Amino acid sequence: MIRPLLVATLVALTIAGCGKSGGAATSSDPYSGLDTEFLSWRTEIEATHPGCKFKIDKKGCEAFQVTCKAQQEITPSEAASGITAQIVAAMTFMGRGPDGSSDNPGSSFAVFSKARGAWTRVETSPVNLSSCAPA
């Protein structure tokens, strides 16, 4: 009788602990939601980038990879406008040639800014793919 009660108590404590820890980490993470923004960025690249125009089975590019992301300094005017987090990122991919081959490398660069809990993305000039420093 003691053993089932002990197991039930441990399970309850584990679940309670996970709920508190998970909620606090998610709400305090300045970069929460960024992974969703990267997926949206990838979808837009697939739809609009010239390197992705030759499609096979509705896919014109493959091997997408976020090659770098770096925190950006938030200026006083950006902070005043509500920006609480900002990064620059680079994504690389392989586009298809007219013959269907995947030998056309491409890249895209963007600055992501978070204000009032929502992310926005603005294309930016190329950065170094290893360090994300300005090229």
Disulfide bonds with the S-S distance in Angstrom:
Cys52-Cys61 1.95
Cys68-Cys132 1.95
